[in-house]
Amino acid sequence: MSSLLNITLFGLLSGVLGTTAGGLFVVLVSKIKNKLLSILLGFSAGVMVAITFIELIPEAIHEGSLTTAVIGIVLGVAIIGFIDLKFPHRHFTLDRDGGEERAKHLKTGILLSIGIAMHNLPEGVAIGAAFMVSYEVGLALAILMAIHNLPEGMAVGAAMSVGEVKNSKIIGVTILAGVPMGVGAFIGGFFGGVSDLALSIGLGFAAGAMLYIVFDELIPSAHKKMKGHYAIAGILSGIILGIVFIELLH
């Protein structure tokens, strides 16, 4: 039980710290350098790819079978994809000088926070399942998901800031948007510990969720933030360091 509580806590911190840090950037700094964000997003994507193909998928096959691993991957992609379509959480601007009506930006911020919260639940499940492989893999994934949540918190903060929402309320909303990741981590850790079959599907789910996030969000966003080779540098360095990190665990 204590292990499950720790997994839940790590998932909660991953979600809350990521989105809250994004909100704080908007409130305190106003704008993060696009070059740094491009490299950071690319690096996160690279490490996720390494963890997915070297740890999550092989472990899913080992714990169950190729069939259960594939079922989990398909479920992960399908559920994250469905939520992505039904609860979009991107398409935002950090431009504070636009002439849009404040009410429109306020509504955008609220909808974005709801969308992010919905996305964080299954992403938390992926963290919980990753912890069932090892503490190190779960912790690495929790840190990467926090980085992934950084621009999402910035999205909410920027929209609400333009809508003239108080800074304290902006921080409060970004905190709440990250909470479902803790709930998801509990679910992933709980069902992952039920049986080898459940763990295999759970690890496959984590792999599918990560692949969707990497190719639908992180890599495109990394390229969009800054033209040039910053994103590629981040992605390749992330893959290389991810491989080294995983090998050091064994």
C-alpha positions as CSV (number, residue, x, y, z in Angstrom):
1,M,0.0,0.0,0.0
2,S,2.8,2.4,0.8
3,S,4.3,1.7,-2.6
4,L,1.0,2.6,-4.3
5,L,0.8,5.8,-2.3
6,N,4.3,6.7,-3.4
7,I,3.4,6.1,-7.0
8,T,0.3,8.3,-6.6
9,L,2.3,11.0,-5.0
10,F,4.9,11.0,-7.8
11,G,2.1,11.1,-10.4
12,L,0.4,14.0,-8.5
13,L,3.7,16.0,-8.3
14,S,4.4,15.3,-12.0
15,G,1.1,16.8,-13.0
16,V,0.9,19.7,-10.5
17,L,4.5,20.8,-10.8
18,G,4.4,20.7,-14.6
19,T,1.2,22.7,-15.2
20,T,1.9,25.1,-12.2
21,A,5.5,25.8,-13.5
22,G,4.0,26.8,-16.8
23,G,1.5,29.1,-15.2
24,L,4.3,30.7,-13.1
25,F,6.3,31.3,-16.2
26,V,3.5,33.4,-17.6
27,V,2.8,35.2,-14.4
28,L,6.4,36.0,-13.4
29,V,8.4,35.8,-16.6
30,S,5.8,36.4,-19.3
31,K,7.7,34.4,-21.9
32,I,10.1,31.5,-22.0
33,K,12.8,31.5,-24.7
34,N,11.5,29.5,-27.7
35,K,14.9,28.0,-28.3
36,L,15.1,26.5,-24.8
37,L,11.5,25.3,-25.0
38,S,12.1,23.7,-28.4
39,I,15.2,21.8,-27.1
40,L,13.4,20.8,-23.9
41,L,10.4,19.4,-25.7
42,G,12.6,17.6,-28.2
43,F,14.7,16.1,-25.4
44,S,11.6,14.9,-23.6
45,A,10.3,13.3,-26.8
46,G,13.7,11.6,-27.4
47,V,13.9,10.1,-23.9
48,M,10.2,8.9,-24.1
49,V,11.0,7.1,-27.4
50,A,14.0,5.4,-25.8
51,I,12.0,4.3,-22.7
52,T,9.1,3.1,-24.8
53,F,11.0,0.9,-27.1
54,I,13.7,-0.3,-24.8
55,E,11.8,-0.7,-21.5
56,L,8.0,-0.5,-21.8
57,I,7.2,-2.6,-24.9
58,P,9.8,-5.4,-24.2
59,E,8.6,-5.6,-20.6
60,A,5.0,-5.7,-21.7
61,I,5.8,-8.7,-23.9
62,H,7.8,-10.4,-21.2
63,E,5.1,-10.0,-18.5
64,G,2.4,-11.3,-20.8
65,S,2.7,-11.9,-24.5
66,L,3.0,-10.1,-27.8
67,T,-0.8,-10.1,-28.1
68,T,-1.4,-8.5,-24.7
69,A,1.3,-5.9,-25.3
70,V,-0.3,-5.0,-28.7
71,I,-3.7,-4.8,-27.1
72,G,-2.3,-2.4,-24.5
73,I,-0.6,-0.2,-27.1
74,V,-3.8,0.0,-29.2
75,L,-5.8,0.9,-26.1
76,G,-3.3,3.6,-25.1
77,V,-3.3,5.2,-28.6
78,A,-7.1,4.9,-28.9
79,I,-7.9,6.4,-25.5
80,I,-5.4,9.3,-25.7
81,G,-6.5,10.0,-29.3
82,F,-10.2,10.0,-28.4
83,I,-9.6,12.4,-25.5
84,D,-7.4,14.6,-27.7
85,L,-10.3,14.9,-30.2
86,K,-13.0,15.4,-27.6
87,F,-11.0,17.7,-25.2
88,P,-8.5,19.6,-27.3
89,H,-5.9,21.4,-25.2
90,R,-3.6,23.1,-27.6
91,H,-4.1,25.8,-30.3
92,F,-3.2,28.7,-28.0
93,T,-1.2,31.9,-28.2
94,L,1.1,33.6,-25.7
95,D,0.6,37.0,-27.3
96,R,-0.6,39.4,-24.6
97,D,-1.1,42.3,-27.1
98,G,-3.9,40.9,-29.1
99,G,-7.2,42.7,-29.5
100,E,-9.4,39.7,-28.5
101,E,-12.1,40.3,-26.0
102,R,-11.2,39.4,-22.4
103,A,-14.2,37.1,-22.0
104,K,-13.1,35.0,-25.0
105,H,-9.7,34.5,-23.5
106,L,-11.1,33.7,-20.1
107,K,-13.4,31.0,-21.7
108,T,-10.4,29.7,-23.7
109,G,-8.4,29.4,-20.5
110,I,-11.2,27.5,-18.7
111,L,-11.7,25.1,-21.6
112,L,-7.9,24.5,-21.9
113,S,-7.6,23.7,-18.2
114,I,-10.5,21.2,-18.5
115,G,-8.9,19.6,-21.6
116,I,-5.5,19.4,-19.9
117,A,-7.1,17.8,-16.8
118,M,-8.8,15.2,-19.0
119,H,-5.5,14.4,-20.7
120,N,-3.6,14.1,-17.5
121,L,-5.7,11.2,-16.2
122,P,-4.6,8.6,-18.8
123,E,-1.1,10.0,-18.8
124,G,-1.0,9.4,-15.1
125,V,-2.0,5.8,-15.7
126,A,1.1,5.5,-17.9
127,I,3.3,6.8,-15.1
128,G,1.7,4.3,-12.7
129,A,2.3,1.4,-15.0
130,A,5.9,2.5,-15.6
131,F,6.6,2.4,-11.9
132,M,5.7,-1.3,-12.0
133,V,8.7,-1.9,-14.3
134,S,11.1,-0.2,-11.9
135,Y,11.3,2.9,-9.7
136,E,13.9,4.5,-12.0
137,V,11.8,4.1,-15.1
138,G,8.7,5.4,-13.4
139,L,10.6,8.4,-11.9
140,A,12.1,9.2,-15.3
141,L,8.7,9.1,-17.0
142,A,7.2,11.3,-14.2
143,I,9.9,13.9,-14.7
144,L,9.3,13.9,-18.5
145,M,5.6,14.2,-18.1
146,A,6.2,17.2,-15.9
147,I,8.2,18.8,-18.7
148,H,5.4,17.8,-21.2
149,N,2.9,19.7,-19.0
150,L,5.0,22.9,-18.9
151,P,3.7,24.5,-22.1
152,E,0.2,23.3,-21.3
153,G,0.3,25.3,-18.1
154,M,1.7,28.2,-20.0
155,A,-1.3,27.9,-22.4
156,V,-3.8,28.2,-19.5
157,G,-1.9,31.0,-17.8
158,A,-1.5,33.0,-21.0
159,A,-5.2,32.8,-21.9
160,M,-6.4,33.7,-18.4
161,S,-3.8,36.5,-18.0
162,V,-5.1,38.2,-21.1
163,G,-8.6,37.7,-19.7
164,E,-7.3,39.7,-16.6
165,V,-7.8,36.9,-14.1
166,K,-5.9,37.4,-10.9
167,N,-2.5,35.7,-10.7
168,S,-3.5,33.7,-7.6
169,K,-6.5,32.2,-9.5
170,I,-4.3,31.4,-12.5
171,I,-1.9,29.4,-10.3
172,G,-4.9,27.7,-8.6
173,V,-6.4,26.6,-11.9
174,T,-3.1,25.3,-13.2
175,I,-2.6,23.3,-9.9
176,L,-6.1,21.7,-10.3
177,A,-5.4,20.8,-13.9
178,G,-2.5,18.7,-12.8
179,V,-4.3,16.8,-10.0
180,P,-5.9,14.1,-12.3
181,M,-2.4,12.8,-13.1
182,G,-2.1,11.6,-9.5
183,V,-5.4,9.8,-9.8
184,G,-4.3,8.2,-13.0
185,A,-1.0,7.1,-11.4
186,F,-2.9,5.4,-8.6
187,I,-5.1,3.5,-11.2
188,G,-2.0,2.4,-13.2
189,G,-0.1,1.3,-10.2
190,F,-3.1,-0.6,-8.7
191,F,-4.1,-2.5,-11.8
192,G,-0.5,-3.1,-12.8
193,G,0.0,-5.0,-9.5
194,V,-3.1,-7.2,-9.9
195,S,-1.7,-9.8,-12.3
196,D,1.0,-10.3,-15.0
197,L,-1.7,-10.0,-17.6
198,A,-3.0,-6.7,-16.3
199,L,0.6,-5.5,-16.0
200,S,1.4,-6.4,-19.6
201,I,-1.7,-4.5,-20.9
202,G,-0.9,-1.6,-18.6
203,L,2.7,-1.4,-19.8
204,G,1.4,-1.6,-23.4
205,F,-1.1,1.2,-22.6
206,A,1.8,3.3,-21.3
207,A,3.8,2.7,-24.4
208,G,0.8,3.6,-26.7
209,A,0.1,6.7,-24.7
210,M,3.7,7.8,-24.8
211,L,4.0,7.2,-28.6
212,Y,0.8,9.3,-29.2
213,I,2.1,12.1,-27.1
214,V,5.5,12.1,-28.7
215,F,4.4,12.1,-32.3
216,D,1.2,14.1,-32.0
217,E,2.4,16.8,-29.5
218,L,6.0,16.9,-28.4
219,I,7.9,16.6,-31.7
220,P,5.5,18.9,-33.7
221,S,5.5,21.4,-30.8
222,A,9.3,21.3,-30.6
223,H,9.7,22.1,-34.3
224,K,7.0,24.8,-34.1
225,K,8.6,26.7,-31.2
226,M,11.8,27.3,-33.1
227,K,12.9,26.9,-36.7
228,G,16.2,25.2,-37.4
229,H,17.8,22.2,-35.8
230,Y,17.0,22.9,-32.2
231,A,14.3,20.3,-32.0
232,I,16.3,17.7,-33.8
233,A,19.2,18.3,-31.4
234,G,16.9,17.9,-28.4
235,I,15.3,14.7,-29.8
236,L,18.6,13.0,-30.7
237,S,20.3,13.9,-27.4
238,G,17.2,12.7,-25.6
239,I,17.3,9.3,-27.4
240,I,21.0,8.9,-26.8
241,L,20.9,9.9,-23.1
242,G,17.8,7.8,-22.7
243,I,19.6,4.7,-23.9
244,V,22.5,5.4,-21.7
245,F,20.3,6.0,-18.7
246,I,18.4,2.7,-19.3
247,E,21.6,0.7,-19.7
248,L,22.9,2.1,-16.5
249,L,19.9,0.8,-14.7
250,H,20.6,-2.8,-15.7
